[in-house]
Amino acid sequence: MMNSGLRRLLSGAVALMLLGCSSALADTATVTARKLILREKASSTSDALQTLPKGTKLEVLGKSGSWYKVTYGKYTGYVYKTYVSVTKTASSSSSSNSATRLEKGSTGSDVKDLQTKLKKLGYYDAYVDGDYGDTTVAAVRAFQKKYNLTADGIAGKETLKKLDSAYKNANSAKDDDSLRMGDSGSAVKDLQTKLKKLGYYDGTVDSTFGSGTYAAVRAFQKKYNLTADGVAGSETLKKLDSAYKNANSDKDDDSLRMGDSGSAVKDLQTKLKKLGYYDGTVDSTFGSGTYAAVKAFQKKYNLTADGVAGSETLKKLDSAYKNADSDKDDDSLRKGATGSAVKDLQTKLKKLGFYNAYVDGSYGDTTVAAVKAFQKKYNLTADGVAGSETLKKLDSAYKNADSDKDDDSLRKGATGSAVKDLQTKLKKLGFYNASIDGDYGDTTVAAVKAFQKKYNLTADGVAGSETLKKLDSAYKNADSNTSTDDDSLRKGATGTAVKTLQTNLKKLGFYTAYVDGSFGSTTESAVKAFQKKYGLTADGVAGSATLKKIESVVASASSGKITTERMDWFNGGKYVIPNGAVFQIKDVSTGLIFSARRQSGGNHMDAEPLTAEDTAILKKINGGTFSWRRRAVLVKYNGHVYAASIYSEPHGTNTILDNNFDGQFCLHFYGSKTHGTDRVDADHQKCVEQAMKATW
């Protein structure tokens, strides 16, 4: 018979074996997306092994960047981290830390335990890997600041003790009906419904607490100054109930908001569409398009821009709609109208440069667009309807344009020596490249418009007194800049100076012919190409400014510096850096550099800091905060450096969930526009020009 001592020894050995086995168990990942592709390699272009439905359980073997290496049945492959929720199978996270001090460089189960607790409390959003790196340091500092500890990023005895206490309190909160990532059921469904009603959640109400619900809870908590940990605890749920009841009580005041539907929403959409704020389908459903339209209307009339159509908003909307309707009795013209009045409208718009189609007396989409452009120019309601106010302003502008004829203005159809002189000057300045024939045709109109845009004049293609005066001034300045006293070189010049010019242009890749010291058409084309590239007047004359820039670029190339380029956004620039590409950004003022990833963007680029460390640098650039203030920056991608402008305030959606940046930021390049106003922002362009003078 086995004695008691031996039995105890064997029992202890078995317990240790079981503990070793349990700690060796792999983590389990659950698919949170509707569908997720299991790929052969850690790349979105790799072959697909399987399509995994939501709820699929996977065994985590390791990680590779933004991917987990997992097994699923007979398959071993990779899934994107964002779309799975990982559950720890080891039990170490439930016990207190055995270590008394953890810091950067520490590894092992104690670090895993630390990361698990920080993650539970909302301070750590990365993978629990047992590696005490920069992300863990940042999380520890955030925790220490919250609890008034020394924020050194080192988990010492006092920090670990406070962390254990906070973690236990958080765990006990589960008994108080708190909801968090991974939960499911009717309580989560109720949570999602309320968040959706209040505009924080735009996903499917599926009763599963995933990343979308987590982000919505955090956004709600930030709004109401609660601890933004993404956990719906008692305090958060209480505040949510209160906000939801208040929102519901607003329904007694006939307010309309996201998620509503029916005839009242249809009426709202109809009126917003009539006033030019809504361009979607009138479908009686209050979605994101209607929300944006309501906000735009509220901003226009200085109302609280919350996207909720409450009593005040609806009252103002009715008033604006009635005023717009009253224009019908005042000979207003709109889409579908025909006849001589429309012909007169089109003629005047054409004369002013807003309408470029055939004057046919039919009020179609082209006429609507022309009217809207005119209204925007003169700060009228841009609804595309030519009401009394629009027609009055149009008559006034047309008469002013006509009066220019008495002031020697030139326009399409004019001929003679005055037109020749105009073309000669435009050609010298690089705006006109055709034959100087004294005939004011479409090419001359386009050249005049380009000149007017350059000098912030009304771009109507008519060379009126103001345009002619500015043209004379620019022409004289160009003449003084290209005089022989200023060592300028132009077509016909020969000698060693031309040889030096050709050599430098050849080094930079603009000139590919023989260096013969003769300034011919090929050299002129090379100079023009260089001037266009670096934002100089593209006249093909190597004046002092051009020669100075060429020397600077050659010097930069020789020193190993990358020359800053101008990215023309709407002339191919938007495709230079594709969506998903990673690039570097250097702040011109501070010299600090961080990495970012392009998310999207049509009018300009929307991007996100790549990591939490990059977010910290971006914050440091702005003096420890985020800001709407524009800053000049350089963007480095694929061996090129581009001049740009940034503001760092997070807004919109985010696709990187562990970078401590709740949204995206905007990058503007030459000629890019804002999303809201669809206009080129002067402040951004100033920063772009400032960045053009800097080098990486």
Residue pairs with C-beta under 8 A, 6 or more apart in sequence:
22 89
22 90
22 91
23 90
23 91
23 92
23 109
25 89
25 90
26 59
26 60
26 61
26 89
27 59
27 60
27 86
27 87
27 88
27 89
28 57
28 58
28 59
28 60
28 86
28 87
28 89
29 57
29 58
29 59
29 60
29 68
29 70
29 79
29 84
29 85
29 86
29 87
30 55
30 56
30 57
30 58
30 84
30 85
30 86
30 87
30 182
31 52
31 53
31 54
31 55
31 56
31 58
31 79
31 83
31 84
32 54
32 83
32 84
32 85
32 208
32 210
32 211
33 54
33 83
34 53
34 54
35 51
35 52
35 53
35 54
36 51
36 52
36 54
36 56
36 79
36 80
36 83
36 84
37 48
37 50
37 51
37 52
37 79
38 48
38 49
38 50
38 51
38 52
38 70
38 72
38 75
38 77
38 78
38 79
39 46
39 47
39 48
39 49
39 77
39 78
39 79
40 46
40 47
40 48
40 49
40 77
40 78
41 47
41 77
41 78
42 64
42 65
42 66
42 67
42 69
42 78
43 78
44 80
44 580
46 78
49 75
49 77
50 72
50 75
50 77
52 58
52 72
52 79
54 208
56 72
58 68
58 70
58 71
58 72
58 79
58 84
59 70
59 71
59 72
60 68
60 69
60 70
60 86
61 68
61 69
61 70
61 71
61 76
62 68
62 69
63 69
63 81
63 127
63 129
64 78
66 80
66 81
66 82
67 78
67 79
67 80
67 81
68 78
68 79
68 81
68 84
68 86
69 76
69 77
69 78
70 76
70 77
70 78
70 79
81 127
82 211
82 655
82 657
83 211
85 181
85 182
85 210
85 211
86 127
86 128
87 182
88 112
88 116
88 128
90 109
90 112
92 109
92 112
92 113
93 112
93 113
93 116
93 117
95 113
96 160
96 164
97 110
97 113
97 114
97 155
97 160
97 163
97 164
98 110
99 106
99 110
99 160
100 156
100 157
100 160
101 154
101 155
101 156
101 157
102 110
102 111
102 114
102 132
102 154
102 155
102 160
103 132
103 153
103 154
103 155
104 132
104 133
104 134
104 136
104 137
104 153
104 154
105 132
106 132
107 130
107 131
107 132
108 130
109 130
111 130
111 131
111 132
111 136
112 128
112 129
112 130
114 132
114 136
114 140
114 155
114 160
114 163
115 124
115 126
115 128
115 129
115 130
115 136
115 139
116 128
117 163
117 164
117 166
117 167
118 124
118 136
118 139
118 140
118 143
118 163
119 125
119 128
120 167
120 170
120 171
121 143
121 163
121 166
121 167
121 170
121 229
122 218
122 227
122 228
122 229
122 230
122 231
123 139
123 140
123 142
123 143
123 146
123 229
124 135
124 136
124 139
125 612
125 657
125 658
125 660
126 135
126 136
126 612
126 658
134 612
134 613
135 611
135 612
135 613
135 658
137 153
138 153
138 612
138 613
138 616
138 660
140 153
140 154
140 155
140 159
141 151
141 152
141 153
143 149
143 159
143 162
143 163
143 166
144 150
144 151
144 152
144 153
144 159
145 151
147 162
147 166
149 158
149 159
149 162
155 163
170 231
173 231
173 233
173 234
176 233
176 234
177 187
177 234
177 237
178 231
178 232
178 233
178 234
178 237
179 187
179 188
179 191
179 209
179 231
179 232
179 237
180 209
180 214
180 230
180 231
180 232
181 209
181 210
181 211
181 213
181 214
181 230
182 209
183 208
183 209
184 207
184 208
184 209
185 207
186 207
188 207
188 208
188 209
188 213
189 205
189 206
189 207
191 209
191 213
191 217
191 232
191 237
191 240
192 201
192 203
192 205
192 206
192 207
192 213
192 216
193 205
194 240
194 241
194 243
194 244
195 201
195 213
195 216
195 217
195 220
195 240
196 202
196 203
196 205
196 258
196 259
197 244
197 247
197 248
197 257
197 258
197 259
198 220
198 240
198 243
198 244
198 247
199 257
199 258
199 291
199 307
199 308
200 216
200 217
200 219
200 220
200 223
201 212
201 213
201 216
202 212
202 258
202 288
203 210
203 212
203 213
203 216
211 657
214 230
215 230
215 654
215 657
215 662
217 230
217 231
217 232
217 236
218 228
218 229
218 230
218 662
219 662
220 226
220 236
220 239
220 240
220 243
221 227
221 228
221 229
221 230
221 236
222 228
222 662
224 239
224 243
226 235
226 236
226 239
232 240
247 257
250 257
250 308
250 310
253 310
253 311
254 264
254 311
254 314
255 308
255 309
255 310
255 311
255 314
256 264
256 265
256 268
256 286
256 308
256 309
256 314
257 286
257 291
257 307
257 308
257 309
258 286
258 287
258 288
258 290
258 291
258 307
259 286
260 285
260 286
261 284
261 285
261 286
262 284
263 284
265 284
265 285
265 286
265 290
266 282
266 283
266 284
268 286
268 290
268 294
268 309
268 314
268 317
269 278
269 280
269 282
269 283
269 284
269 290
269 293
270 282
271 317
271 318
271 320
271 321
272 278
272 290
272 293
272 294
272 297
272 317
273 279
273 280
273 282
274 321
274 324
274 325
274 383
275 297
275 317
275 320
275 321
275 324
275 381
275 383
276 372
276 381
276 382
276 383
276 384
277 293
277 294
277 296
277 297
277 300
278 289
278 290
278 293
279 289
280 287
280 289
280 290
280 293
291 307
292 307
294 307
294 308
294 309
294 313
295 305
295 306
295 307
296 676
297 303
297 313
297 316
297 317
297 320
298 304
298 305
298 306
298 307
298 313
299 305
301 316
301 320
303 312
303 313
303 316
309 317
320 381
324 381
324 383
324 385
324 387
327 385
327 387
327 388
327 389
330 387
330 388
331 341
331 388
331 391
332 385
332 386
332 387
332 388
332 390
332 391
333 341
333 342
333 345
333 363
333 385
333 386
333 391
334 363
334 368
334 384
334 385
334 386
335 363
335 364
335 365
335 367
335 368
335 384
336 363
337 363
338 361
338 362
338 363
339 361
340 361
342 361
342 362
342 363
342 367
343 359
343 360
343 361
345 363
345 367
345 371
345 386
345 391
345 394
346 355
346 357
346 359
346 360
346 361
346 367
346 370
347 359
348 394
348 395
348 397
348 398
349 355
349 367
349 370
349 371
349 374
349 394
350 356
350 359
351 398
351 401
351 402
351 460
352 374
352 394
352 397
352 398
352 401
352 460
353 449
353 458
353 459
353 460
353 461
353 462
354 370
354 371
354 373
354 374
354 377
355 366
355 367
355 370
357 366
357 367
368 384
369 384
371 384
371 385
371 386
371 390
372 382
372 383
372 384
374 380
374 390
374 393
374 394
374 397
375 381
375 382
375 383
375 384
375 390
376 382
378 393
378 397
380 389
380 390
380 393
386 394
401 460
401 462
401 464
404 462
404 464
404 465
407 464
407 465
408 418
408 465
408 468
409 462
409 463
409 464
409 465
409 467
409 468
410 418
410 419
410 422
410 440
410 462
410 463
410 468
411 440
411 445
411 461
411 462
411 463
412 440
412 441
412 442
412 444
412 445
412 461
413 440
414 440
415 438
415 439
415 440
416 438
417 438
419 438
419 439
419 440
419 444
420 436
420 437
420 438
422 440
422 444
422 448
422 463
422 468
422 471
423 432
423 434
423 436
423 437
423 438
423 444
423 447
424 436
425 471
425 472
425 474
425 475
426 432
426 444
426 447
426 448
426 451
426 471
427 433
427 436
428 475
428 478
428 479
428 539
429 451
429 471
429 474
429 475
429 478
429 537
429 539
430 528
430 531
430 537
430 538
430 539
430 540
431 447
431 448
431 450
431 451
431 454
432 443
432 444
432 447
434 443
434 444
445 461
446 461
448 461
448 462
448 463
448 467
449 459
449 460
449 461
451 457
451 467
451 470
451 471
451 474
452 458
452 459
452 460
452 461
452 467
453 459
455 470
455 474
457 466
457 467
457 470
463 471
478 537
478 539
478 541
478 543
480 486
481 488
481 543
481 544
481 545
482 488
482 490
482 539
482 541
482 543
486 543
486 544
487 497
487 544
487 547
488 541
488 542
488 543
488 544
488 547
489 497
489 498
489 501
489 519
489 541
489 542
489 547
490 519
490 524
490 540
490 541
490 542
491 519
491 520
491 521
491 523
491 524
491 540
492 519
493 519
494 517
494 518
494 519
495 517
496 517
498 517
498 518
498 519
498 523
499 515
499 516
499 517
501 519
501 523
501 527
501 542
501 547
501 550
502 511
502 513
502 515
502 516
502 517
502 523
502 526
503 515
504 550
504 551
504 554
505 511
505 523
505 526
505 527
505 530
505 550
506 512
506 515
507 554
507 557
508 530
508 550
508 553
508 554
508 557
510 526
510 527
510 529
510 530
510 533
511 522
511 523
511 526
513 522
513 523
524 540
525 540
527 540
527 541
527 542
527 546
528 538
528 539
528 540
530 536
530 546
530 549
530 550
531 537
531 538
531 539
531 540
531 546
532 538
533 565
533 566
534 549
534 553
534 565
534 566
534 692
535 566
535 670
535 689
535 692
536 545
536 546
536 549
542 550
553 563
556 562
556 563
556 695
557 563
561 695
561 696
562 636
562 639
562 640
562 641
562 695
562 696
563 641
563 695
564 634
564 641
564 642
564 643
564 691
564 692
564 693
564 694
564 695
564 696
565 640
565 641
565 642
565 643
566 642
566 643
566 669
566 670
566 688
566 692
567 573
567 576
567 635
567 642
567 643
567 644
567 669
567 670
568 669
568 670
568 671
569 604
569 668
569 669
569 670
569 671
569 672
569 673
570 671
570 672
571 671
573 669
573 670
573 671
573 672
574 601
574 602
574 605
574 672
576 637
576 640
576 642
577 583
577 598
577 605
577 635
577 637
577 638
578 598
579 598
579 599
579 600
580 597
580 598
581 597
581 598
581 637
582 595
582 596
582 597
582 610
583 595
583 596
583 597
583 598
583 635
583 636
583 637
584 593
584 594
584 595
584 596
584 635
584 636
584 637
585 593
585 594
585 595
585 596
585 633
585 634
585 635
585 636
585 644
585 646
585 667
586 592
586 593
586 633
586 634
586 636
586 696
587 593
587 621
587 631
587 632
587 633
588 631
588 632
588 633
588 634
588 690
588 691
588 694
589 621
589 631
589 632
590 620
590 621
592 617
592 620
592 621
593 617
594 609
594 610
594 613
594 614
594 615
594 617
594 618
594 621
595 609
595 610
595 611
595 614
596 607
596 608
596 609
596 610
596 614
596 665
597 607
597 608
597 610
597 656
598 605
598 606
598 607
599 606
599 607
599 608
599 654
599 655
599 664
600 606
601 607
601 666
601 667
602 675
603 672
603 673
603 674
603 675
603 678
604 666
604 667
604 668
604 669
604 672
604 673
604 674
604 675
605 666
605 667
605 668
605 669
605 672
606 652
606 664
606 665
606 666
606 667
607 664
607 665
607 666
607 667
608 654
608 655
608 656
608 659
608 661
608 663
608 664
608 665
609 615
609 617
609 618
609 656
609 659
609 660
609 661
609 665
610 656
610 659
611 658
611 659
612 658
612 659
612 660
614 659
615 659
615 660
615 661
616 660
618 626
618 648
618 661
618 665
619 625
619 626
619 648
621 631
621 648
622 629
622 631
622 648
626 648
626 649
626 650
627 647
627 648
627 649
628 647
628 649
629 647
630 645
630 646
630 647
630 668
630 681
630 683
630 684
630 686
630 687
631 645
631 646
631 647
631 648
631 687
632 643
632 644
632 645
632 687
632 688
632 690
632 691
632 694
633 644
633 645
633 646
633 667
633 687
633 691
634 641
634 642
634 643
634 644
634 691
634 694
634 695
634 696
635 641
635 642
635 643
635 644
635 667
636 642
636 696
641 695
641 696
642 669
643 669
643 670
643 688
643 689
643 691
643 692
643 694
644 667
644 668
644 669
644 687
644 688
644 691
645 667
645 668
645 669
645 683
645 684
645 685
645 686
645 687
645 688
645 691
646 665
646 666
646 667
646 668
646 687
647 665
647 666
648 665
649 665
650 661
650 662
650 663
650 664
650 665
651 663
651 664
651 665
652 663
652 664
653 663
653 664
654 661
654 662
654 663
654 664
668 681
668 684
668 685
668 687
668 688
669 688
670 685
670 688
671 680
672 680
672 684
673 679
673 680
673 681
674 681
